[in-house]
Amino acid sequence: MSVLLNESISLTPLFRGEVENSSQPDRSRDLGSSSSSAGNALSPGSLDPPNYISDTEDERVSSLYRTLLLLAGFMMIFQTIGINQTYGIFQEFYTSQESNILDAAGNDALVSLVGTIGSGLTWSGCILVSPLLSLNRPKIISLVGAILMSLGIVLASFASKLWHLFLTQSFLYGIGSSLLYYPILAFTPPFFDRRRGAAMGFVLSGSGAGGLVMAPALRFLLAHVGIRWTLRILGLWNLVVCVPVACAARTPPGYRNATRISLNLAKQGTFLFQSLGAFLQAAGNVIPLYYLTTYSTSVLAYSSATASLLLALNSAVNSVSRIGMGFLADSVGRQNTMVFSVILSGASVLALWLDANRTRFIVFTIAYGVYAGGYNALLPTTLAEVYGVQNYAAVNAAVYFIRGLGAFFGAPVAGVILGTHERKTNVSPSASWLLRMRYDHVVLFDGALLLGAGACMAYVRWLDAKKKGRWMWKA
């Protein structure tokens, strides 16, 4: 963790330097670096000022605050997405014979729905949080979110039935995480210009770091203090971390909140296929995270401790990948990097997870961690690039709402395909073969979702170039 924090500080002069060199607009920059160019992509000839800070206002932003914002954003993602990504550990416990939830054992479809509603609301709740940003009270919004999020986790420790989990670890947690997540995520990109991809890559790498730390920590707590105290400790830890994080939220100078998408923009092919791609990618992205641990224990006969280590390995690789994808995107193009990362993530699912033995599954765990980081790290920056910063707030809220719907869809459908089942130690060879076959169907479903998302992103890339009147290899 200290290495990651030190890295964020070392990035500060880089971001400060870009401001010092931006007193005059540089028309030769790529489209993602110029708000006017990006804005003209939607409304040719428009001279409307952007929602966010101008170059002169940007100069007033201190390098210290940029560093604090990077750290706060990193820790916010560390908590919200880190908890979401490690829900598979709770799912593995809730569906086991040791579960404290009486009607959850073997019921992967409903138990996964608890997690997907929580993580889905983190994204889809943005459509309701976005209008609140016009109140210019991001700290209060985020603080309320931190409290509700922690309360949902703690109250889940008293649950004994599935509907208790839906109220607490699902809805209450999800609403709180959205209130914490969106103000910081929406207000971070405007404070960075040319190196926006690297900045967001660092912030969003917090999800991998969160998974890396939380997966073994949760497994250790489950083994030593049980599910109830594990949830209580997690809730208290979340409150301690997220209250200072929420206090770092700040409205960019000159910000004007645009919460509605114009009908003309909503009918554009770029937005329609961007939305479809967001839905498919979110649906496909959560499936490996939720079923990595259950596949490890049920099919490969790994222990629960080993399964949590594999999840931590995936998170560690994903964290490094998000930072690397951000720097790569600034060099070869943000849209290019995002398109290929989505396509390669789908290819890795089909090539490495399908009928995987232990060795191939470990390779898949690493490969998927590398490729899946690109879309999540680069989505905010590509939205600003394609739709213009003056439309960023509205488009960002809408796309993340659609991503939440995708999260609702992916893992529960995979659970229905998988059906109810017992753990490896209790099943016959014929039942084990049937279970492996069901997992193969889940893999095919997941691969189709991710490859479909990659096709949509590639088409958005082509439509964006067509709308701007020329093809640029770096975009």
C-alpha positions in Angstrom: 0.0 0.0 0.0 2.8 2.4 0.8 4.3 1.9 -2.6 1.0 2.9 -4.2 0.7 6.0 -2.0 4.2 7.1 -2.7 3.6 6.6 -6.4 0.7 9.0 -6.3 2.8 11.7 -4.7 5.5 11.3 -7.3 2.9 11.9 -10.1 2.1 15.3 -8.7 4.9 17.3 -10.5 3.8 15.7 -13.7 0.2 17.0 -13.3 1.4 20.4 -12.1 3.7 20.7 -15.1 0.9 20.2 -17.5 -1.0 23.1 -16.0 2.0 25.3 -16.1 2.3 24.6 -19.8 -1.4 25.0 -20.6 -1.8 28.8 -20.4 -2.3 28.9 -24.2 -4.6 26.4 -25.8 -2.8 23.8 -27.9 -4.9 22.9 -30.9 -2.5 20.2 -31.9 -3.5 18.0 -28.9 -5.5 14.9 -29.4 -9.3 15.2 -29.1 -9.4 14.0 -25.5 -7.2 16.9 -24.4 -9.2 19.7 -25.8 -12.6 20.5 -24.5 -13.5 22.6 -27.4 -12.6 19.9 -29.9 -14.5 17.3 -28.0 -17.4 19.6 -27.7 -17.5 20.4 -31.4 -17.7 16.7 -32.0 -21.3 16.9 -30.7 -22.3 20.3 -31.9 -20.2 21.7 -34.7 -19.5 25.4 -34.3 -20.6 25.5 -30.7 -18.6 27.9 -28.5 -20.4 27.1 -25.3 -18.1 27.0 -22.3 -17.5 23.6 -20.8 -18.9 22.4 -17.5 -15.5 22.2 -15.9 -12.5 24.4 -15.2 -10.8 26.4 -17.8 -7.0 26.7 -18.2 -6.8 29.9 -16.2 -9.0 28.5 -13.4 -7.0 25.3 -13.5 -3.8 27.2 -12.7 -5.3 28.1 -9.3 -5.6 24.4 -8.3 -2.7 23.6 -5.9 -0.5 20.6 -6.5 -1.2 19.6 -2.9 -4.9 19.3 -3.5 -4.3 17.3 -6.7 -2.2 14.9 -4.6 -4.9 14.7 -1.9 -7.6 14.2 -4.6 -5.6 11.3 -6.0 -5.2 9.7 -2.6 -8.9 10.2 -1.7 -10.0 8.9 -5.1 -7.8 5.9 -4.7 -9.1 5.0 -1.2 -12.7 5.6 -2.3 -12.3 3.1 -5.1 -10.3 0.8 -2.7 -13.4 0.6 -0.5 -16.4 0.7 -2.8 -15.1 -1.4 -5.7 -12.8 -3.4 -3.5 -15.8 -4.6 -1.4 -17.9 -5.2 -4.5 -15.2 -7.3 -6.1 -14.6 -9.5 -3.0 -18.3 -10.3 -2.6 -17.5 -13.6 -4.1 -16.0 -14.6 -0.7 -19.3 -13.8 1.0 -21.2 -15.7 -1.7 -19.0 -18.8 -1.3 -19.7 -18.7 2.5 -23.5 -17.9 2.2 -24.0 -20.8 -0.3 -22.0 -23.3 1.8 -23.4 -25.7 4.4 -21.8 -23.5 7.1 -24.0 -20.5 6.1 -25.8 -18.5 8.7 -28.4 -17.6 6.1 -30.8 -20.6 6.3 -32.3 -20.2 2.8 -29.1 -19.4 0.9 -27.2 -22.7 0.9 -26.5 -23.8 -2.7 -28.6 -21.0 -4.1 -26.1 -19.1 -6.2 -28.6 -17.2 -8.3 -30.3 -15.4 -5.4 -27.1 -14.9 -3.3 -25.3 -13.4 -6.3 -28.3 -11.1 -6.8 -27.5 -9.6 -3.3 -24.1 -8.7 -4.4 -25.0 -7.5 -7.9 -27.7 -5.2 -6.5 -25.2 -3.7 -4.1 -22.5 -3.2 -6.8 -25.1 -2.3 -9.4 -26.5 0.5 -7.3 -22.9 1.8 -6.8 -23.1 2.7 -10.6 -26.8 3.0 -11.4 -27.5 5.2 -8.4 -25.3 7.8 -10.1 -28.4 8.9 -12.2 -30.0 10.1 -8.9 -26.9 11.4 -7.3 -25.9 13.5 -10.3 -28.7 16.1 -9.8 -27.6 16.5 -6.2 -24.2 17.8 -7.3 -25.9 21.1 -8.3 -26.3 21.7 -4.6 -22.5 22.2 -4.4 -22.3 20.1 -1.3 -20.2 17.1 -2.4 -18.7 16.6 1.0 -22.1 16.2 2.7 -23.3 13.9 0.0 -20.2 11.7 0.3 -20.4 11.7 4.1 -24.0 10.5 4.1 -22.9 7.8 1.6 -20.1 6.6 3.9 -22.4 6.4 6.9 -25.2 4.5 5.0 -22.6 2.2 3.4 -21.1 1.2 6.7 -24.5 0.9 8.3 -25.6 -1.6 5.6 -22.6 -3.8 6.2 -22.9 -3.8 10.0 -26.7 -4.5 9.9 -26.0 -7.5 7.6 -24.2 -9.1 10.5 -27.6 -9.6 12.2 -29.2 -11.3 9.1 -30.6 -14.8 9.2 -32.6 -14.9 6.0 -31.9 -13.8 2.4 -34.4 -10.9 2.5 -32.4 -9.5 5.4 -29.3 -9.4 3.2 -31.3 -7.7 0.4 -32.3 -4.9 2.7 -28.8 -4.4 4.3 -25.8 -5.7 2.3 -27.6 -5.0 -1.0 -29.9 -1.9 -1.0 -28.6 0.1 2.0 -25.0 -0.6 1.2 -25.6 0.1 -2.5 -27.3 3.4 -2.0 -24.5 4.5 0.4 -21.7 3.4 -1.9 -23.3 5.4 -4.8 -23.5 8.6 -2.7 -19.8 8.2 -1.8 -18.6 7.0 -5.2 -20.1 9.4 -7.7 -19.2 12.9 -6.4 -15.5 12.0 -6.2 -15.4 10.1 -9.5 -17.2 12.8 -11.4 -15.1 15.7 -10.0 -11.7 14.1 -10.4 -11.1 14.2 -14.2 -11.7 18.0 -14.5 -8.7 18.7 -12.3 -6.4 16.9 -14.8 -5.9 17.6 -18.5 -3.3 16.0 -20.7 -2.5 13.3 -18.2 -6.1 12.6 -17.3 -5.8 9.0 -18.4 -2.8 8.4 -16.0 -4.6 10.1 -13.2 -7.8 8.1 -13.5 -5.8 4.9 -14.0 -4.2 5.5 -10.7 -7.4 6.4 -8.9 -9.2 3.4 -10.4 -6.3 1.0 -9.5 -7.7 1.3 -6.0 -10.2 -1.5 -6.9 -7.4 -4.0 -7.5 -5.5 -2.9 -4.4 -8.8 -3.2 -2.4 -9.4 -6.7 -3.6 -5.8 -7.6 -2.9 -6.0 -6.5 0.7 -9.6 -7.4 1.4 -9.7 -10.9 0.0 -7.2 -12.5 2.4 -8.3 -10.2 5.2 -12.0 -11.3 4.9 -11.0 -15.0 4.6 -8.8 -14.6 7.8 -11.7 -12.9 9.7 -14.2 -15.5 8.6 -12.0 -18.3 9.8 -11.2 -16.7 13.2 -14.2 -14.6 14.2 -17.0 -15.8 12.1 -19.3 -14.1 9.6 -21.1 -11.7 12.0 -18.0 -10.1 13.4 -16.3 -10.1 10.0 -19.1 -7.8 8.8 -19.0 -5.6 11.9 -15.3 -5.1 11.6 -15.6 -4.4 7.8 -18.3 -1.8 8.5 -16.3 -0.1 11.2 -13.2 -0.1 9.0 -15.2 1.3 6.1 -16.4 4.2 8.2 -12.9 5.1 9.5 -11.5 5.2 5.9 -14.4 6.8 4.1 -15.2 9.7 6.4 -11.8 11.4 5.6 -12.1 10.5 2.0 -15.5 12.2 1.8 -14.1 15.4 3.2 -11.7 15.7 0.2 -14.7 16.0 -2.2 -14.7 19.5 -3.8 -16.6 21.1 -6.7 -14.3 22.2 -9.5 -14.1 26.0 -10.1 -16.5 27.1 -12.8 -18.5 23.8 -12.7 -22.0 23.9 -14.1 -23.9 20.7 -13.6 -25.7 19.4 -16.7 -27.9 16.5 -15.5 -29.9 16.0 -18.7 -28.9 14.5 -22.0 -30.3 16.2 -25.0 -32.6 14.2 -27.2 -30.3 14.8 -30.2 -27.3 13.3 -28.3 -29.4 10.4 -27.0 -30.3 9.4 -30.5 -26.7 9.4 -31.8 -25.2 6.1 -32.7 -22.2 6.8 -30.5 -24.3 7.1 -27.4 -26.6 4.1 -28.2 -23.7 1.7 -28.8 -21.7 3.2 -25.9 -24.7 2.4 -23.7 -25.1 -1.1 -25.1 -21.4 -1.8 -24.7 -21.5 -0.5 -21.1 -24.4 -2.8 -20.3 -22.7 -5.9 -21.8 -19.3 -5.1 -20.2 -20.7 -4.6 -16.7 -22.7 -7.8 -17.0 -19.7 -9.8 -18.2 -17.1 -8.2 -15.9 -18.7 -9.2 -12.6 -19.1 -12.9 -13.5 -15.5 -14.0 -13.1 -15.2 -11.9 -9.9 -18.3 -13.6 -8.3 -17.7 -17.1 -9.4 -13.9 -17.3 -9.2 -14.0 -18.6 -5.6 -16.9 -21.0 -6.1 -15.3 -22.5 -9.2 -12.1 -22.9 -7.3 -13.7 -24.8 -4.4 -16.5 -26.6 -6.3 -14.8 -27.7 -9.5 -11.0 -27.6 -8.7 -11.4 -28.7 -5.1 -9.2 -25.9 -3.8 -9.7 -24.8 -0.1 -11.5 -21.6 0.6 -8.3 -20.0 1.7 -6.6 -20.8 -1.6 -9.6 -19.6 -3.5 -9.4 -16.2 -1.7 -5.7 -16.0 -2.6 -6.6 -16.5 -6.3 -9.1 -13.6 -6.0 -6.4 -11.5 -4.3 -3.9 -12.4 -7.1 -6.5 -11.2 -9.7 -7.0 -8.0 -7.8 -3.3 -7.3 -7.5 -2.7 -7.8 -11.3 -5.8 -5.7 -12.0 -4.5 -2.8 -9.8 -1.2 -2.6 -11.6 -2.9 -3.0 -15.0 -5.2 0.0 -14.4 -2.2 2.3 -13.8 -0.4 0.8 -16.8 -3.5 1.1 -19.0 -3.8 4.8 -18.1 -0.2 5.6 -19.2 -0.6 3.4 -22.3 -3.8 5.2 -23.2 -2.0 8.6 -23.0 0.5 7.3 -25.5 -1.5 5.2 -28.1 -5.0 6.6 -27.5 -7.7 6.1 -24.9 -10.3 4.6 -27.1 -7.8 2.3 -28.8 -6.6 0.9 -25.5 -10.1 0.5 -24.1 -11.4 -1.4 -27.3 -8.5 -3.9 -27.3 -8.6 -4.5 -23.5 -12.3 -5.4 -23.6 -11.9 -7.7 -26.6 -8.9 -9.4 -25.0 -10.7 -9.9 -21.7 -13.5 -11.7 -23.5 -10.9 -13.8 -25.4 -9.1 -14.8 -22.2 -12.4 -16.0 -20.7 -13.1 -18.3 -23.6 -9.5 -19.5 -24.2 -8.5 -20.0 -20.6 -11.5 -20.5 -18.3 -13.5 -22.9 -20.5 -13.0 -26.4 -19.0 -10.0 -25.1 -17.1 -7.8 -27.3 -15.0 -5.8 -25.8 -12.1 -2.9 -24.6 -14.1 -4.9 -23.0 -16.8 -7.3 -21.4 -14.3 -4.4 -19.7 -12.5 -3.2 -18.3 -15.9 -6.8 -17.1 -16.6 -6.8 -15.4 -13.2 -3.8 -13.4 -14.1 -4.7 -12.7 -17.7 -8.2 -11.5 -16.9 -6.8 -9.2 -14.2 -4.6 -7.6 -16.9 -7.1 -7.1 -19.6 -10.2 -6.3 -17.5 -8.6 -3.2 -16.0 -8.6 -1.2 -19.3 -12.3 -0.5 -19.6 -12.9 0.4 -16.0 -9.8 2.7 -15.9 -10.5 4.5 -19.2 -14.3 4.9 -19.4 -14.5 8.3 -17.7 -11.7 9.8 -19.9 -13.1 8.4 -23.1 -16.6 9.8 -22.3 -15.1 13.3 -22.0 -13.2 12.7 -25.3 -16.1 11.5 -27.3 -18.9 13.7 -25.9 -17.1 16.8 -24.8 -16.5 18.0 -21.2 -19.7 20.1 -21.4 -21.7 16.9 -21.7 -19.5 14.8 -19.4 -21.6 14.9 -16.2 -24.9 14.0 -17.9 -23.4 11.3 -20.1 -21.3 9.9 -17.3 -24.3 9.5 -15.0 -26.4 7.9 -17.7 -23.7 5.4 -18.7 -22.9 4.4 -15.2 -26.7 3.9 -14.6 -26.7 1.6 -17.5 -23.6 -0.2 -16.2 -25.5 -0.8 -13.0 -28.3 -2.4 -14.9 -25.8 -4.6 -16.6 -24.4 -5.7 -13.2 -27.9 -6.6 -12.1 -28.1 -8.9 -15.2 -24.8 -10.7 -15.4 -24.1 -12.6 -12.2 -27.7 -13.6 -11.4 -28.3 -15.1 -14.9 -25.0 -16.9 -14.5 -26.3 -18.3 -11.2 -29.5 -19.5 -12.9 -27.4 -21.2 -15.6 -25.3 -22.8 -12.8 -28.3 -23.9 -10.7 -28.2 -25.1 -7.1 -25.3 -27.4 -6.3 -23.2 -28.8 -3.4 -19.6 -28.4 -2.8 -16.9 -30.7 -4.3 -16.4 -32.7 -1.1 -20.0 -33.9 -1.1 -20.7 -34.7 -4.7 -20.4 -37.9 -6.8 -18.2 -38.0 -10.0 -21.3 -37.8 -12.2 -22.6 -34.7 -10.3 -19.1 -33.2 -10.5 -19.1 -33.7 -14.3 -22.5 -32.0 -14.6 -21.3 -29.1 -12.4 -18.2 -28.6 -14.7 -20.5 -28.6 -17.7 -22.7 -25.9 -16.2 -19.7 -23.8 -15.4 -18.7 -24.1 -19.1 -22.1 -22.7 -20.1 -21.5 -19.8 -17.7 -18.1 -19.2 -19.3 -19.6 -19.2 -22.8 -22.2 -16.7 -21.6 -19.6 -14.5 -20.1 -17.3 -14.6 -23.1 -20.2 -13.6 -25.4 -21.1 -10.6 -23.2 -17.5 -9.3 -23.2 -16.9 -9.9 -26.9 -20.2 -8.1 -27.6 -19.1 -5.2 -25.5 -15.8 -5.1 -27.4 -17.6 -5.0 -30.7 -19.7 -2.1 -29.5 -16.7 -0.1 -28.3 -15.0 -0.6 -31.7 -18.1 0.7 -33.5 -18.2 3.7 -31.2 -14.6 4.4 -32.1 -15.4 4.3 -35.8 -18.6 6.4 -35.4 -16.7 9.0 -33.4 -14.0 9.3 -36.1 -16.6 9.6 -38.8 -18.5 12.3 -36.9 -15.3 14.3 -36.4 -14.6 14.1 -40.1 -11.3 12.2 -40.1 -9.6 9.1 -38.8 -6.9 9.4 -36.3 -4.8 6.4 -35.3 -4.3 7.8 -31.9 -7.7 8.3 -30.3 
